[in-house]
């Protein structure tokens, strides 16, 4: 076998072992309660619904993590007047990639009078991981959303450092079709060296972004008064609030996310309390 043939065989073998997964979920109101109306599961993704007063969806990745070349997609549609909280069963782990980046495509839609809380547990990036994520949100005029994502670079308790890697994170939020929020993060190459810079993370290795729309003035004031352990900033304009946190490790970041959610009157998913 020639070198070229061996390389092509290795490429096909690698591609055949990549995960392609999708979850699509629709919820609506029925008899005064929010209930799931449609569920689609494909690949390694599953969604489960713990018993409780409020409707909560827990996403499970049976693949045990994210590897280079994997493709995940999430479609969540909250119907008129419905309320839904989405979280994950555990922190997601993105492992070293030998080639293509892993991709995550998230599409969230909230109809008139609907409320969506998107609160997955942390994404942990290992050294040389490559992750590309896009989040697209479509809101009705009076729809409510809280969107939170956190990333931890390496497991500090294991003395791990993400020296190299790639993270691309793109958010776009529209209300009645009009773009109201756009944010893109790109961090690649020598990640540890970049995180050490004062203007980026000042040595922190855990970050989070939280978007709240709409956000009342009283809630914004409460956020700014919290005794965060992280470096934290809260901005507010055009009726929504944006919080950014940079912490020394994942434990400190989770502590501050709990503070933040409590300050705005949010309810943590039960899995976050374990």
N, C-alpha and C positions, 0 to 999 in steps of 0.2 A: 504493500500500500504506500502510495506517495505521501509526502508531507501534507500536500494540499488536500488529498482525500481524507487523511487522518484528521486534519483540522475541521473539515466539513462534517465528518462523522461526529466529532466532539461537539460541534455547534448544534447539530440536530439533537443529540442526546441531551444536551443542556436545555434546549428549548422544550423538549418533550417532558422534562421534569419541572417546568415552571408551573406555578399555580395561577389559574384564571378563575376568579370568583366574583359573584355578585349577589347582593341582597337588595330587594325592592320591597318596600313596605308602605301601605296606605292605611290611614286610620280615619274614622269618622265618628260622629256622635250618634248614639242610639239609646233611646229611653233615658236621655239625660246624662249618659256616660260616654266617655271616649273608649272606642273599641277598635281592634284591628279588623280591617275589612278585606285586605288582600296582602298576601305574603308570597314572595318568590325567593328561593334560595338556590344557589348554584356554586359548585366547587366546594371550597373549604369553609365558606362562611355560613353561619347559622344565626338565627335570632330567637331568643326565648323571652317569655313574659312572666316575671315573678308575680305571684298573687299580691294584691294590695289595692288600696283605694284609688290611687292614681295610676294611669297606664304608663308602664315603664318597659322599654325594649332593651334587652341585653344582647349585644353582638358577640358571638364566639367564633374565633378563628381556629378551626381544628388542625390547620397546618402547623401550628406551634410557633409561628413567627412569620417574618417577611424576608424573603431572599431576593437577590438581584434578578430582574426579569419577571417577577411576579406581578400580576395585575389584579387590583381589587377595585370594585365599584359599589357605591351605596346610593340608593335612590329612596328618599323618604318624602312622603306626601301627607301633610296634615290637613284634613278636611275642615270645612267651615265649623267654627266653634269648638273644635277638638283640641285636646291637650296631650302632649307626648313628651316623655324624657327618653333620650337614647344614651346609653353608656356601653362600656365593654366589660367583659368578664374579668379581664386582667390587663395589666400594662402590655402593650404590643412591643415586640422586639424586632428591630430591623438589623439583619446580619450583614456581614461583609459581602460585597458584590464582586464577582469576577468579570462582569461585563456590563450588561444593561442595568439601568436603575429599576428599582421597584416603583410601581405607580399606584396611586390611590386617587380615584375620581369620586368626589362626593357631590351629590345634587340634592338640595333641600328645598321643599316648597311648602309654604304655609298659607292657607286660604283665609278668607274673611273671618275675623274673630278667633283665629287659631293661635295656639302657643306651642312653640317647640324649644326644648332645652337639649342642646347637643353637647354632651359632656363625657367623652371617652376618657378612659384612664391614660396615663402617660404613654408616649411613644419613646422607646429607648433605642438610641442609635449606637451600634457597635462600631469599632474601628473599621474604616474603609467601607462603611455602609453607603448606599446611594438610594435616596428616596425622593420621589417627585410627587407632590400632592396638589390637587386643585379642588377648591370648594366653591360651588356655585349655589347662591341662595336667591330664591324668588319669593317675595313677600306681598301679600295683599295690603291694602291701604292701612288697615288697623291690626294687622298680624303682629305677634310678638315673638321675639327670638332671643335666646342667650346661646352664644356659640363660643365654646372654649376648647382650645387645643394646647397641649403642653408637650415639650420635647426635652428629653434628658440625654446628654451626650456622655455615654458610658455609665457603668455602675460604680459609683464612687466607693461604695462599701467593699467592692472587690478590687479597688485600686486600678480601675480601668480608665484609660484615657483615649479619647477619639482624636488621634493625631491627624488622620486624613479621612476624607469622606466628602459627601455631597448631600445637601438638603435644599430642595426647591419647594416653596410653599406659597401658593397663589390663592387669594380670597377675592371673590367678587359678590357683592350683595346688591340686589335690585328690589325696589319697591314700586309696584305697579309698572314694571318694565323699565323704570328709570334707575340708572346706576347711582347708588348712594354711598357705597364704600368700596374701595379697591386697595388691596395691600399685597405686596409680593416680597417674600424673603428669599434670598439666595445666599447660601453659605457653602463654599466648597474649597477644595485644596487643603492647605494646612489648617484645619479647623481649630485645633488646640491653640495654635499660635494666634489665630484671629480672635478667639474668645478671650484670650489674655489681655487684649487691648482695652484700654479704659473706655474708649468710645463705643465699643461693641458689647462686651459683657464683664469687663474688669475681673476676669478670672472665674466668673460664674460658669456653671455647666448645665443649668436647667432653666428653661425659658417657657413662658406661657403668654398667650394672647386671649383676651376675653372680650367679646363684643356683646353689648346689651342694647336692644332696640325694641320699643322706645325706652328711654331712661329718664325717670323723674328727677328733679333737682334734689329732693331729699335723699334719694338713693345715691346719687353722685357724691353728695356731701358725706354720707355715711362711709362710702368707699374710701374717700380721701383721709378719713380719720382713723382708719384701721392701723394697728401696730404691726405692719408687715415686717417679717424678718428679711425678706427679699428687698432688692432695689425695685421699687414699684412706682408707676406713674399712671394717672387716670386723666384722660382727655374726654371732653364732651362737646359735641357740636351737631347741629341739624337734627336734634332729637334723639341721638344715641350716644352711648358712652363706650370708650375703649380703654381697657386696662392692659398694661404690659408688665410682666414680672421677670426678673432675672435673679436666680437663687444660686447658692453655692452647691446645692445638691438636690436630688429629687425629693427627699424627705422635707426639706425646708419649703420647697415649692408646693408640695401637696398641702402642707400646713397653711400656707398663705392662700391657696385656692379655697380651702374650707372657710377661712376668715372672710374672703371676698363674697362667697356665696351666701354666707350667713348675713352679711351686711346688706345684701339686696333682697333678703327674704326668700332666697331660694332653698330648695330642699335637696340635700345630697342623695344620690342613689345609694341604696343600702350596701351595695358592693364596695362603695368608697369608705364605708365605716368599718369594714372588716379589718 
